[in-house]
Amino acid sequence: MTKAAEYRAMSDEQLELTHKEIIKQLFHLRVQSATERLETPSEIKKVKKDIARILTVRRERQLAAEKQQAPAAGNQGA
């Protein structure tokens, strides 16, 4: 299973907690990079991509929720 599929399988609360954890991880990686103790510089890039995946899944859910509400609001006026 790919990371995006794993994120889509999570609940909104789990996704939010994972997002916060990854943000903290990115902060620590940046500190390590600044102090020249980072062993794998590519790790920062991987963490940034994970953040982007999470934000994408959250946006997909937001758009889906808006799409479900739109037809209901459109039927009220008729």
N, C-alpha and C positions, 0 to 999 in steps of 0.2 A: 504494500500500500504506500502510495506517495504521501509526502507531507501535506499537500493540499487536501487530499482525501481524508487524512487524519484530522485536520483542522475542521473540515466540514462535518465530521462525525461528532465533534465536541458540542456541548451545550454552550449557550451564550456566556454563562458564568465561567465555565472551564476555559473558554477562549479568552476571556478577559484576564483571568489569572495567568494563563500561558503568555499572553502579550506582556503583562507586567514583568514576569520572570525574564523574558527575552530582552526587554528594555534594560533591566538590571545587568544582565549578562553582557550586553553591548557596552554599557558603561564601564564594567570591569575590564573588558577587552581593550577599550580605549585608554584606560589608565595604564594597563600593562604596556600598550603600544607607546605611550608617552614616556614611560620609564624604561623603555627598551627591554622589557622582559617577556614580550609576546613571542611565543615559540612558532606559532603558525599564523602569519598575517592574513591568510585567506579565511581564517575563522571569522573575522569581522564581516567580510563579504557574505558569508553563509548566514550569519545572524541577521544581517540587513534583509536578505532575501526571505528569511522566515518571518520577519516583521511585515514585509510587503505581502506575503501570503495570508497572514492573519488579517491584515487590513482589507485585503481583497475579499476574503470570506465574509467579514463583517459587513462590507458594502453590498455584497450580493444579497445577504439576508435583509438588509435595510431596503434595497430596491424591491425584493420579493414582497416584503410587508407592505410597502407603498402601493405595489401593483394590486395586491389583494384588497386594499382599502379603496382604491380608485373606482372600480366597478360598483361597489356598494354605495359610494357617494353619488355616482352618476345616476343610479336608479331612483334616488330620492326625489329628484326634480321632475320626473315624468309622471 
